[in-house]
Amino acid sequence: MAFNADHIKWFRDSSPYIDAHRSRTFVVCLPDCALESNNLNNIVSDIALLNSLGVKLVLVYGADQKVERALPGRWETAGSRRITTPEILETITSVLGNVTSDLIARFSASSPEAPLLRRDITTASGNYLRAKPLGVIDGLDHLQSGEVRRVNSNAITHQLEGGAIVLIPAIGYSPSGETFHLDTAAVASHVSRALIADKLIYMIEDEGLRDTRGQIINEIDLSHMERGQIEGNDEPDRLITLCDQACQRQVSRCHIISFETDGALLEELFTRDGCGTQIIGHSYEQIRTANIDDVPGILRLVEPLEASGVLVRRSRELLESEIEQFIVIERDGLLIGCAALYPFDKIGELACVVTHPDYRNSDRGDRLLDTIDSRARQAGIEQLFVLTTQSVDWFLEHGFKECDVAELPDEKRDFYNYQRNSRVLIRQVQ
Ligand SMILES: CC(C)(COP(=O)(O)OP(=O)(O)OC[C@H]1O[C@@H](n2cnc3c(N)ncnc32)[C@H](O)[C@@H]1OP(=O)(O)O)[C@@H](O)C(=O)NCCC(=O)NCCS
């Protein structure tokens, strides 16, 4: 068998994301042009792959172009809103019914490109959206055009817990039994908010949002962005507004990616840089006390440093038994930093201070040290010492002074490894 180093590296690099995405809820919005794209089968098979990796998926879709083709020139708009007559609504429900049934058929087909996906994929659709009429705007009755009033998140969650992919066409029902056509992108944002989803993913024709020089924007931080930096008509602005609304309701991340590019969904979700535009609404990085579920993430961080001799090797069992001594930096479900504090009465050992190489030089080491300082203060510890072979300067720059092995607490001194010859540094707790 040919040895493909790139594939193996890619698979290894993506394994932290597989862990991070398991049991998370993603809402994916497919515009109707995506449903007509030649890439649709690949998108369906990537969604099926995510489902088999334990991701909970909701697909929101519309069929506006198909309806327009069925009724040329008859579906009028006022500004950005459509005016849906009862006759047009009949066509919409029939077209969306066909699209739903087509999607179910695609998820049911076993794909020759994905021979490992042999298990049955279950889909669920139903009356998950309560709608209300848009009503009369600027003197114009929008008839059967509506907006979301409520999302039945319990019913959706129930289906997701059972492993189904939930299919939600952009159509809603009022308590009086009326049916309303809804805006697809707005429905996706509503659903993500109601579920407090982990991700809201919009698929568009382009590879992502572009800046005024035409370059794809990799990441937009909503707390710092200026709208004028983004190229295009009102559509990018509208998507950003919908993402913003989702982020304000604790949806962790939004992504805008291409439906035309084969594998865009997987590249965005399983690589560090992604391929589209990622939108962050609030700080998604936190420093916190570690728990037992963090053991695999900490091992992934420290193992390369243990292998190169920078850190002393710790077994999984030892790490599990000492886990409450650790703090971690978590970013979007991934652990990118850690440190530990071992108390010896009034003196404490600072150990295993690590920032993932991709995230260094942004004060994370500094923040880990601050957090350890505050934990030490709370525990009545007055001094911190550290043993290091390769980061002496970093600690010197953070106020540590070199000292002799003899100054270590007895238990530590007795086990000092003279062969390893670590330098010992000490500092008052700040
Ligand atoms: C030491 C370490 C935690 C710093 O992480 P970090 O998140 O980059 O830290 P900060 O962003 O707060 O500090 C970055 C600054 O320290 C400097 N720095 C980083 N590692 C250094 C090292 N080993 N020696 C000297 N300086 C270092 C950087 O050049 C940068 O300086 P600058 O701001 O002047 O450019 C990280 O390099 C690491 O994980 N090292 C391997 C593990 C290790 O040796 N741990 C210590 C023993 S427990």
PDBQT file of the ligand as one rigid body, heavy atoms in Angstrom, charges set to zero:
ROOT
HETATM    1  C1  LIG A 501       7.624  29.580  27.551  1.00  0.00    +0.000 C 
HETATM    2  C2  LIG A 501       6.288  29.625  26.842  1.00  0.00    +0.000 C 
HETATM    3  C3  LIG A 501       5.213  29.024  27.744  1.00  0.00    +0.000 C 
HETATM    4  C4  LIG A 501       5.945  31.064  26.484  1.00  0.00    +0.000 C 
HETATM    5  O1  LIG A 501       4.668  31.080  25.898  1.00  0.00    +0.000 OA
HETATM    6  P1  LIG A 501       4.067  32.356  25.115  1.00  0.00    +0.000 P 
HETATM    7  O2  LIG A 501       2.576  32.201  25.116  1.00  0.00    +0.000 OA
HETATM    8  O3  LIG A 501       4.741  32.561  23.835  1.00  0.00    +0.000 OA
HETATM    9  O4  LIG A 501       4.450  33.516  26.129  1.00  0.00    +0.000 OA
HETATM   10  P2  LIG A 501       4.264  35.095  26.017  1.00  0.00    +0.000 P 
HETATM   11  O5  LIG A 501       3.489  35.428  24.784  1.00  0.00    +0.000 OA
HETATM   12  O6  LIG A 501       3.716  35.566  27.312  1.00  0.00    +0.000 OA
HETATM   13  O7  LIG A 501       5.772  35.582  25.863  1.00  0.00    +0.000 OA
HETATM   14  C5  LIG A 501       6.347  35.702  24.604  1.00  0.00    +0.000 C 
HETATM   15  C6  LIG A 501       7.708  36.382  24.735  1.00  0.00    +0.000 C 
HETATM   16  O8  LIG A 501       8.608  35.493  25.401  1.00  0.00    +0.000 OA
HETATM   17  C7  LIG A 501       9.657  35.140  24.506  1.00  0.00    +0.000 C 
HETATM   18  N1  LIG A 501       9.916  33.697  24.702  1.00  0.00    +0.000 N 
HETATM   19  C8  LIG A 501       9.091  32.681  24.426  1.00  0.00    +0.000 A 
HETATM   20  N2  LIG A 501       9.683  31.507  24.750  1.00  0.00    +0.000 NA
HETATM   21  C9  LIG A 501      10.904  31.828  25.252  1.00  0.00    +0.000 A 
HETATM   22  C10 LIG A 501      11.990  31.058  25.755  1.00  0.00    +0.000 A 
HETATM   23  N3  LIG A 501      11.936  29.738  25.792  1.00  0.00    +0.000 N 
HETATM   24  N4  LIG A 501      13.064  31.733  26.186  1.00  0.00    +0.000 NA
HETATM   25  C11 LIG A 501      13.124  33.066  26.127  1.00  0.00    +0.000 A 
HETATM   26  N5  LIG A 501      12.145  33.841  25.664  1.00  0.00    +0.000 NA
HETATM   27  C12 LIG A 501      11.046  33.223  25.223  1.00  0.00    +0.000 A 
HETATM   28  C13 LIG A 501       9.148  35.421  23.123  1.00  0.00    +0.000 C 
HETATM   29  O9  LIG A 501      10.191  35.674  22.227  1.00  0.00    +0.000 OA
HETATM   30  C14 LIG A 501       8.296  36.646  23.367  1.00  0.00    +0.000 C 
HETATM   31  O10 LIG A 501       9.106  37.762  23.498  1.00  0.00    +0.000 OA
HETATM   32  P3  LIG A 501       8.749  39.157  22.766  1.00  0.00    +0.000 P 
HETATM   33  O11 LIG A 501       7.371  39.521  23.267  1.00  0.00    +0.000 OA
HETATM   34  O12 LIG A 501       9.830  40.075  23.185  1.00  0.00    +0.000 OA
HETATM   35  O13 LIG A 501       8.726  38.817  21.315  1.00  0.00    +0.000 OA
HETATM   36  C15 LIG A 501       6.360  28.830  25.511  1.00  0.00    +0.000 C 
HETATM   37  O14 LIG A 501       7.477  29.281  24.772  1.00  0.00    +0.000 OA
HETATM   38  C16 LIG A 501       6.445  27.328  25.667  1.00  0.00    +0.000 C 
HETATM   39  O15 LIG A 501       5.428  26.642  25.707  1.00  0.00    +0.000 OA
HETATM   40  N6  LIG A 501       7.669  26.776  25.744  1.00  0.00    +0.000 N 
HETATM   41  C17 LIG A 501       7.895  25.345  25.834  1.00  0.00    +0.000 C 
HETATM   42  C18 LIG A 501       7.597  24.797  27.228  1.00  0.00    +0.000 C 
HETATM   43  C19 LIG A 501       8.543  25.321  28.287  1.00  0.00    +0.000 C 
HETATM   44  O16 LIG A 501       9.747  25.388  28.094  1.00  0.00    +0.000 OA
HETATM   45  N7  LIG A 501       7.957  25.646  29.463  1.00  0.00    +0.000 N 
HETATM   46  C20 LIG A 501       8.741  26.142  30.584  1.00  0.00    +0.000 C 
HETATM   47  C21 LIG A 501       9.186  25.077  31.516  1.00  0.00    +0.000 C 
HETATM   48  S1  LIG A 501       7.868  24.535  32.554  1.00  0.00    +0.000 SA
ENDROOT
TORSDOF 0
